[in-house]
Amino acid sequence: MIIILMSIMAVVLVAMGILLWTKQTIFFSLIVENSQNKTFLQAFGIIFTVLGVLCLFVGFLNQLEWAITFLCIMLVISGIFSFLLAKKMQ
Protein backbone atom coordinates (compact mmCIF):
# COMPACT_ATOMS: atom_id res chain seq x y z
CA MET A 1 0.00 0.00 0.00
CA ILE A 2 2.87 2.38 0.79
CA ILE A 3 4.35 1.78 -2.66
CA ILE A 4 1.10 2.71 -4.42
CA LEU A 5 0.49 5.85 -2.37
CA MET A 6 4.08 7.05 -2.64
CA SER A 7 4.05 6.42 -6.39
CA ILE A 8 0.94 8.55 -6.80
CA MET A 9 2.52 11.27 -4.67
CA ALA A 10 5.72 11.07 -6.73
CA VAL A 11 3.75 11.65 -9.94
CA VAL A 12 1.99 14.65 -8.41
CA LEU A 13 5.26 16.12 -7.10
CA VAL A 14 7.06 15.70 -10.42
CA ALA A 15 4.11 17.20 -12.31
CA MET A 16 4.05 20.18 -9.94
CA GLY A 17 7.81 20.57 -10.25
CA ILE A 18 7.62 20.58 -14.04
CA LEU A 19 4.80 23.14 -13.96
CA LEU A 20 6.80 25.40 -11.67
CA TRP A 21 9.99 24.95 -13.64
CA THR A 22 8.71 25.35 -17.20
CA LYS A 23 5.13 26.67 -17.31
CA GLN A 24 5.58 29.72 -15.14
CA THR A 25 3.00 31.84 -16.97
CA ILE A 26 0.30 30.07 -14.96
CA PHE A 27 1.72 31.50 -11.74
CA PHE A 28 2.52 34.93 -13.18
CA SER A 29 -1.21 35.61 -13.32
CA LEU A 30 -1.01 35.61 -9.50
CA ILE A 31 2.34 37.36 -8.91
CA VAL A 32 4.40 40.01 -10.68
CA GLU A 33 6.62 38.74 -13.49
CA ASN A 34 10.23 39.66 -12.72
CA SER A 35 13.56 37.86 -12.49
CA GLN A 36 13.33 37.35 -8.73
CA ASN A 37 9.97 35.58 -9.03
CA LYS A 38 11.22 33.51 -11.98
CA THR A 39 14.12 32.20 -9.93
CA PHE A 40 11.76 31.58 -7.00
CA LEU A 41 9.48 29.43 -9.14
CA GLN A 42 12.39 27.63 -10.82
CA ALA A 43 14.02 26.84 -7.48
CA PHE A 44 10.86 25.34 -6.04
CA GLY A 45 10.25 23.52 -9.31
CA ILE A 46 13.60 21.80 -8.95
CA ILE A 47 12.94 21.09 -5.26
CA PHE A 48 9.55 19.49 -5.99
CA THR A 49 11.03 17.42 -8.83
CA VAL A 50 13.79 16.15 -6.54
CA LEU A 51 11.18 15.40 -3.86
CA GLY A 52 9.22 13.39 -6.44
CA VAL A 53 12.24 11.26 -7.29
CA LEU A 54 13.02 10.76 -3.60
CA CYS A 55 9.41 9.78 -3.05
CA LEU A 56 9.84 6.86 -5.44
CA PHE A 57 12.91 5.65 -3.55
CA VAL A 58 11.14 5.96 -0.20
CA GLY A 59 8.13 4.13 -1.62
CA PHE A 60 10.23 1.23 -2.80
CA LEU A 61 11.86 0.95 0.63
CA ASN A 62 8.35 0.10 1.86
CA GLN A 63 9.02 1.16 5.45
CA LEU A 64 6.48 3.16 7.38
CA GLU A 65 9.01 5.21 9.38
CA TRP A 66 10.79 6.46 6.25
CA ALA A 67 7.47 7.23 4.55
CA ILE A 68 6.20 9.28 7.50
CA THR A 69 9.52 11.14 7.76
CA PHE A 70 9.42 11.93 4.05
CA LEU A 71 5.81 13.12 4.31
CA CYS A 72 6.70 15.45 7.17
CA ILE A 73 9.61 16.93 5.21
CA MET A 74 7.46 17.30 2.10
CA LEU A 75 4.68 19.01 4.02
CA VAL A 76 7.13 21.48 5.59
CA ILE A 77 8.62 22.37 2.18
CA SER A 78 5.15 22.68 0.65
CA GLY A 79 4.09 24.92 3.52
CA ILE A 80 7.13 27.13 3.02
CA PHE A 81 6.34 27.39 -0.70
CA SER A 82 2.70 28.25 0.00
CA PHE A 83 3.64 30.85 2.60
CA LEU A 84 6.19 32.53 0.32
CA LEU A 85 3.85 32.47 -2.68
CA ALA A 86 1.04 34.01 -0.62
CA LYS A 87 3.46 36.66 0.61
CA LYS A 88 4.41 37.50 -2.99
CA MET A 89 0.74 37.77 -3.97
CA GLN A 90 0.12 40.77 -1.67
PASEDO-94509 format. One record per residue (C-alpha): residue in three letters; x, y, z. Coordinates in steps of 0.02 Angstrom, whole numbers, plus 50000, padded with zeros to 5 digits. Example, Ala and Ser with C-alpha at 12.3 -4.5 7.8 and 13.67 -1.06 7.14 Angstrom:
BEGIN
R    aa      c1      c2      c3
R   ALA   50615   49775   50390
R   SER   50684   49947   50357
This chain:
BEGIN
R    aa      c1      c2      c3
R   MET   50000   50000   50000
R   ILE   50144   50119   50040
R   ILE   50218   50089   49867
R   ILE   50055   50136   49779
R   LEU   50025   50292   49881
R   MET   50204   50352   49868
R   SER   50203   50321   49680
R   ILE   50047   50427   49660
R   MET   50126   50563   49766
R   ALA   50286   50554   49663
R   VAL   50187   50582   49503
R   VAL   50099   50733   49580
R   LEU   50263   50806   49645
R   VAL   50353   50785   49479
R   ALA   50205   50860   49385
R   MET   50202   51009   49503
R   GLY   50391   51029   49487
R   ILE   50381   51029   49298
R   LEU   50240   51157   49302
R   LEU   50340   51270   49417
R   TRP   50500   51248   49318
R   THR   50436   51267   49140
R   LYS   50256   51333   49135
R   GLN   50279   51486   49243
R   THR   50150   51592   49152
R   ILE   50015   51503   49252
R   PHE   50086   51575   49413
R   PHE   50126   51746   49341
R   SER   49940   51780   49334
R   LEU   49950   51780   49525
R   ILE   50117   51868   49554
R   VAL   50220   52000   49466
R   GLU   50331   51937   49325
R   ASN   50512   51983   49364
R   SER   50678   51893   49375
R   GLN   50666   51867   49563
R   ASN   50498   51779   49549
R   LYS   50561   51676   49401
R   THR   50706   51610   49503
R   PHE   50588   51579   49650
R   LEU   50474   51471   49543
R   GLN   50620   51381   49459
R   ALA   50701   51342   49626
R   PHE   50543   51267   49698
R   GLY   50512   51176   49534
R   ILE   50680   51090   49552
R   ILE   50647   51055   49737
R   PHE   50478   50974   49700
R   THR   50551   50871   49558
R   VAL   50689   50807   49673
R   LEU   50559   50770   49807
R   GLY   50461   50670   49678
R   VAL   50612   50563   49635
R   LEU   50651   50538   49820
R   CYS   50470   50489   49847
R   LEU   50492   50343   49728
R   PHE   50645   50283   49822
R   VAL   50557   50298   49990
R   GLY   50406   50207   49919
R   PHE   50512   50062   49860
R   LEU   50593   50048   50032
R   ASN   50417   50005   50093
R   GLN   50451   50058   50273
R   LEU   50324   50158   50369
R   GLU   50450   50261   50469
R   TRP   50540   50323   50312
R   ALA   50374   50361   50228
R   ILE   50310   50464   50375
R   THR   50476   50557   50388
R   PHE   50471   50596   50203
R   LEU   50290   50656   50215
R   CYS   50335   50773   50358
R   ILE   50481   50847   50261
R   MET   50373   50865   50105
R   LEU   50234   50950   50201
R   VAL   50357   51074   50279
R   ILE   50431   51118   50109
R   SER   50257   51134   50032
R   GLY   50204   51246   50176
R   ILE   50356   51357   50151
R   PHE   50317   51370   49965
R   SER   50135   51412   50000
R   PHE   50182   51543   50130
R   LEU   50310   51627   50016
R   LEU   50192   51623   49866
R   ALA   50052   51700   49969
R   LYS   50173   51833   50030
R   LYS   50220   51875   49850
R   MET   50037   51889   49802
R   GLN   50006   52039   49917
